[in-house]
Amino acid sequence: MATITLKGNPFQTVGDLPAAGGKAPDFTLCNVDLSDATLASFAGKRIVLNIFPSIDTPTCATSVREFNAKATELDNVVVLCISADLPFALSRFCGAEGLANVVPVSTFRSTFGADYGVAIADGPLAGLLSRSVVVINEAGEVIYNEQVAETADEPNYASTLSALV
């Protein structure tokens, strides 16, 4: 369990992020066309999991925009933007913003939040995902993770990108 805050008020996640150096847990997420996106779908690629509560909040939207801009500079990398939002909301946002360098995926029909330890267990955002980043290498191993302590803060983009070098 991790303790995170929302504007200074503490609450808990259901677990901890997958440890760096270990195998990334399998996952099944929902693409905007309602098909499955699995860890195996991205085999041979480096994967950035940009995990956040909801696309309809300013910090979450900013992280998607930032990773979309940075993704163009990366070779053999796919950025998955993961939230509990319905696939339709993710599609609407990315379409309206012209974001084509990230893959928006939903935890709709998924155990991802529990499997990756990022489901928020209590507080006003219970049931959503905590702001986190997990980087997975081509071999399916976690090479970087970040649990953002304050939900209103953005992830550390520089550290995330340096893990990919």
Phi, psi and omega per residue, in radians:
M1 nan 2.352 3.076
A2 -1.934 2.538 3.027
T3 -1.730 2.189 3.082
I4 -2.200 2.979 3.140
T5 -2.235 2.778 2.970
L6 -2.242 1.876 -3.071
K7 0.931 0.732 3.077
G8 1.532 -0.213 -3.141
N9 -1.546 2.137 -3.046
P10 -1.381 2.571 2.957
F11 -2.693 3.045 -2.956
Q12 -2.011 2.678 2.927
T13 -1.733 2.952 -3.102
V14 -1.358 -0.196 -3.107
G15 -2.951 -2.663 3.137
D16 -2.156 2.728 3.079
L17 -1.071 2.665 3.027
P18 -1.020 2.400 -3.060
A19 -1.265 2.478 3.027
A20 -1.079 2.402 -3.114
G21 1.688 -0.253 3.123
G22 -1.739 2.986 3.078
K23 -1.229 2.424 3.058
A24 -1.249 2.339 3.070
P25 -1.090 2.515 3.031
D26 -1.073 2.719 3.060
F27 -2.602 2.740 2.951
T28 -2.281 2.078 3.114
L29 -2.058 3.008 -3.084
C30 -1.931 2.066 3.052
N31 -1.211 2.910 -3.125
V32 -1.153 -0.323 3.070
D33 -1.621 0.177 3.116
L34 1.305 0.107 3.031
S35 -1.425 2.905 -3.140
D36 -1.450 2.479 2.966
A37 -2.065 2.060 -3.104
T38 -2.041 2.896 3.056
L39 -0.990 -0.723 3.134
A40 -1.112 -0.440 3.111
S41 -1.061 -0.409 -3.061
F42 -1.987 0.400 -3.124
A43 -0.964 2.396 3.126
G44 1.496 -0.077 3.110
K45 -1.903 2.748 2.937
R46 -1.520 2.438 -2.993
I47 -2.170 2.258 2.977
V48 -1.844 2.112 3.050
L49 -1.708 1.845 3.065
N50 -1.648 1.781 -2.999
I51 -1.840 2.354 -3.067
F52 -2.738 2.853 -3.091
P53 -1.150 -0.964 -3.057
S54 -2.749 2.366 3.130
I55 -1.083 -0.349 -3.085
D56 -1.531 0.362 3.046
T57 -2.094 2.610 -3.044
P58 -1.003 -0.788 -3.094
T59 -1.185 -0.695 3.120
C60 -1.127 -0.783 3.113
A61 -1.070 -0.702 3.119
T62 -1.095 -0.737 -3.128
S63 -1.112 -0.655 3.108
V64 -1.159 -0.771 3.100
R65 -1.075 -0.784 -3.123
E66 -1.095 -0.830 3.136
F67 -1.162 -0.577 3.068
N68 -1.069 -0.780 3.138
A69 -1.155 -0.720 -3.084
K70 -1.318 -0.459 -3.097
A71 -1.094 -0.480 -3.131
T72 -1.182 -0.362 -3.114
E73 -1.556 -0.042 -2.982
L74 -1.928 2.387 3.084
D75 -1.649 2.429 3.065
N76 0.957 0.667 3.140
V77 -2.204 2.390 3.001
V78 -2.066 2.361 3.107
V79 -1.873 2.030 3.071
L80 -1.697 2.174 3.092
C81 -1.762 1.930 -2.907
I82 -2.017 2.203 3.042
S83 -2.603 3.029 3.090
A84 -1.479 0.012 3.077
D85 -1.041 2.653 3.041
L86 -1.153 2.636 3.133
P87 -0.962 -0.556 -3.112
F88 -1.142 -0.705 3.115
A89 -1.163 -0.735 3.119
L90 -1.103 -0.745 3.124
S91 -1.114 -0.772 3.134
R92 -1.042 -0.817 -3.111
F93 -1.113 -0.911 -3.093
C94 -1.120 -0.636 3.094
G95 -1.149 -0.808 -3.133
A96 -1.128 -0.559 -3.114
E97 -1.559 -0.157 -3.096
G98 1.197 0.587 -3.096
L99 -1.588 1.876 -3.082
A100 -2.023 -0.002 -3.071
N101 -1.767 0.049 3.067
V102 -2.150 2.801 3.102
V103 -1.957 1.864 3.113
P104 -1.371 2.239 3.131
V105 -2.390 2.621 -3.055
S106 -1.973 2.652 3.037
T107 -1.487 0.136 3.039
F108 -0.898 2.203 -3.115
R109 1.149 0.540 -3.005
S110 -2.354 2.692 3.026
T111 -1.807 0.282 -3.069
F112 -0.913 -0.835 -3.092
G113 -0.966 -0.751 3.103
A114 -1.293 -0.741 -3.089
D115 -1.115 -0.578 -3.140
Y116 -1.751 0.043 3.079
G117 1.243 0.341 -3.039
V118 -1.886 -0.017 3.077
A119 -1.198 2.332 3.120
I120 -1.398 2.201 -3.005
A121 -1.522 -0.518 -3.058
D122 -2.590 3.137 3.134
G123 1.458 -3.068 -3.030
P124 -1.177 -0.334 3.135
L125 -1.837 0.292 -3.134
A126 -0.895 2.310 -3.139
G127 1.682 -0.308 3.062
L128 -1.575 -3.071 -3.119
L129 -1.827 2.529 3.080
S130 -1.374 2.589 -3.133
R131 -1.176 2.074 -3.071
S132 -2.656 2.833 3.022
V133 -2.341 2.367 3.037
V134 -2.276 2.287 3.085
V135 -1.965 2.296 -3.085
I136 -2.101 2.326 3.132
N137 -1.471 3.136 -3.090
E138 -1.070 -0.431 -3.134
A139 -1.519 0.038 3.122
G140 1.434 0.348 -3.138
E141 -1.792 2.487 3.076
V142 -1.284 2.162 3.133
I143 -1.973 -0.142 3.112
Y144 -2.828 2.493 2.977
N145 -2.541 2.626 3.088
E146 -2.517 2.134 2.978
Q147 -1.738 1.948 -3.117
V148 -1.270 2.099 -3.019
A149 -1.140 -0.740 3.140
E150 -1.870 2.037 -3.042
T151 -0.990 -0.513 -3.132
A152 -1.348 -0.144 3.141
D153 -1.584 2.686 3.067
E154 -1.428 2.769 3.057
P155 -1.223 2.925 3.125
N156 -1.485 1.659 -3.090
Y157 -1.093 -0.734 -3.096
A158 -1.075 -0.763 3.125
S159 -1.166 -0.671 3.107
T160 -1.065 -0.856 -3.104
L161 -1.164 -0.623 3.139
S162 -1.163 -0.460 3.071
A163 -1.167 -0.361 -3.097
L164 -1.594 -0.087 -3.095
V165 -1.489 nan nan
